[in-house]
Amino acid sequence: MEYFDADYTPAEGVSYYRLKQVNEANEEVVYSNAKIHYVEAEEILSSTMLFRKTQASDKS
């Protein structure tokens, strides 16, 4: 068996996910919680861009 699911709109911070499997005989298996800490990514300037900005301001 293979499973896949994605949370396309996760809440920022800590969330808990758990898989519950029910087979054809209606028997349940509940797996351990998975703790996920989601932080929204921020744009970071590359070091090359920072270096170029510094060089340009030094020439003034």
VOGU-3710 file (C-alpha; in Angstrom, 3 decimals, decimal comma):
1> meyfdadytp> 0,000/0,000/0,000  1,059/3,544/-0,620  -0,416/6,746/0,796  0,083/10,389/-0,003  -1,537/13,559/1,224  -0,390/17,148/1,459  -1,488/20,112/3,512  -1,467/22,856/0,888  -2,523/25,541/3,366  -0,641/24,755/6,590
11> aegvsyyrlk> -1,135/26,971/9,622  2,005/28,808/10,670  3,532/27,341/13,815  3,242/23,813/15,163  0,761/21,294/13,744  0,270/17,609/14,508  -0,567/14,985/11,895  -1,580/11,359/12,386  -2,380/8,519/10,017  -5,380/6,322/10,785
21> qvneaneevv> -5,695/3,228/8,609  -8,900/1,186/8,349  -8,699/-2,116/6,495  -11,425/-4,050/4,694  -12,343/-5,898/7,921  -12,992/-2,490/9,542  -9,956/-2,883/11,821  -8,207/0,371/12,694  -4,519/1,089/13,099  -3,585/4,547/14,387
31> ysnakihyve> 0,028/5,632/13,962  2,044/8,011/16,110  1,635/11,759/15,777  4,079/13,654/13,592  4,908/17,137/14,884  5,557/19,672/12,107  6,786/23,227/12,733  5,899/25,328/9,693  7,524/28,704/9,124  6,748/30,678/5,994
41> aeeilsstml> 9,834/31,236/3,860  11,233/34,722/3,482  13,081/36,042/0,454  16,816/36,358/1,123  19,200/38,438/-0,972  22,152/36,506/-2,292  25,609/37,415/-0,999  26,523/38,488/-4,548  23,754/41,079/-4,541  24,828/42,356/-1,114
51> frktqasdks> 28,445/42,609/-2,301  27,424/44,570/-5,400  25,316/46,979/-3,350  28,233/47,570/-0,970  30,652/48,221/-3,846  28,254/50,683/-5,454  27,790/52,646/-2,224  31,573/52,724/-1,562  32,198/54,530/-4,855  29,988/57,482/-3,895
//
